Amino acid sequence: MEILIIIYILIFSIFALIAYAVLQIKLAGMRVKDFWTFIEANQMLDKLYRFAKQYESMTPQEQVIYLSEAEKIFNAFDNVPNELWEEEYDKYKEVLSKYKDIKMLRWASTSTKRSGF
């Protein structure tokens, strides 16, 4: 009987903590879905950061994948307050820089193909 009471108390505590976390997210002016997307994007940011540091030249297919994943990250980070991800700003900046470089490189190669040079 005592074990059953302890289990009920633990289950109630878990639900109370989840409700408190959801309440805090709502009080911060976010939706839970946006917060979850941010968490997933934060994990992808780490991967793209390592990828940007490790590879100087990417194949065109890798560039397209990098650009699409980076855009997802940028959208997710736009939906949450800046204070939430200020620790990740350096990684974000590095990924953004590589994103801009790839966009410029692809734009330049497209422009030269169109002009016939």
C-alpha positions in Angstrom: 0.0 0.0 0.0 2.8 2.4 0.8 4.5 1.7 -2.5 1.3 2.5 -4.3 1.1 5.9 -2.5 4.7 6.6 -3.4 4.0 5.8 -7.1 1.0 8.1 -7.1 3.0 10.9 -5.6 5.8 10.4 -8.2 3.3 10.4 -11.0 1.6 13.5 -9.7 5.0 15.2 -9.3 5.9 14.4 -12.9 2.6 15.9 -14.2 3.1 18.9 -12.0 6.6 19.5 -13.4 5.4 19.1 -17.0 2.5 21.6 -16.3 4.9 24.0 -14.8 7.3 23.8 -17.8 4.4 24.4 -20.2 3.2 27.3 -18.1 6.7 28.9 -18.2 6.9 28.4 -21.9 3.5 30.1 -22.3 4.4 32.9 -20.0 7.5 33.6 -22.1 5.1 34.2 -25.0 5.9 31.1 -27.0 4.0 28.1 -28.1 5.1 24.7 -27.0 5.5 23.6 -30.6 7.8 26.5 -31.3 9.9 25.6 -28.2 10.1 22.0 -29.3 11.1 23.0 -32.8 13.8 25.3 -31.2 15.2 22.3 -29.2 15.4 20.2 -32.3 16.9 23.1 -34.3 19.5 23.6 -31.5 20.7 20.1 -32.0 20.9 20.6 -35.7 22.8 23.8 -35.2 25.5 21.9 -33.4 25.7 19.5 -36.3 25.8 22.2 -38.9 28.4 24.1 -36.9 30.7 21.1 -36.9 30.0 20.6 -40.6 30.8 24.2 -41.4 34.1 24.0 -39.4 35.1 20.7 -40.9 34.4 21.2 -44.5 35.8 24.1 -46.6 34.4 22.9 -49.9 31.2 21.0 -50.3 29.6 19.2 -53.2 26.6 20.9 -54.8 24.3 18.3 -53.1 25.9 19.0 -49.7 25.5 22.7 -50.3 21.7 22.3 -51.0 21.3 20.1 -47.9 23.2 22.6 -45.8 21.2 25.5 -47.1 17.8 23.8 -46.4 18.8 22.7 -42.9 20.2 26.2 -42.1 16.9 27.8 -43.2 15.0 25.5 -40.9 17.3 26.5 -38.0 16.9 30.2 -38.8 13.1 29.9 -38.8 13.1 28.0 -35.5 15.4 30.5 -33.8 13.2 33.4 -35.0 10.2 32.0 -33.1 11.8 32.1 -29.7 13.2 35.0 -27.6 16.8 35.9 -28.2 17.6 35.5 -24.5 16.9 31.8 -24.9 19.6 31.2 -27.4 22.2 33.8 -26.6 24.7 31.1 -25.5 24.5 29.6 -29.0 25.0 32.9 -30.8 28.6 32.1 -31.9 27.5 28.9 -33.5 24.5 30.6 -35.1 26.8 33.3 -36.5 29.2 30.7 -37.9 26.4 28.8 -39.6 24.9 32.0 -40.9 28.3 33.0 -42.3 28.8 29.7 -44.1 25.2 29.9 -45.3 25.9 33.4 -46.9 29.1 32.1 -48.4 27.4 29.2 -50.1 24.5 31.4 -51.3 27.0 33.8 -52.8 29.0 31.0 -54.4 25.9 29.4 -55.9 24.6 32.8 -57.1 28.0 33.6 -58.7 28.1 30.2 -60.4 24.5 30.6 -61.7 25.3 34.1 -63.0 28.3 32.9 -64.9 26.4 30.0 -66.4 23.6 32.4 -67.6 26.0 35.0 -69.0 28.0 32.3 -70.9 31.4 33.0 -69.4 
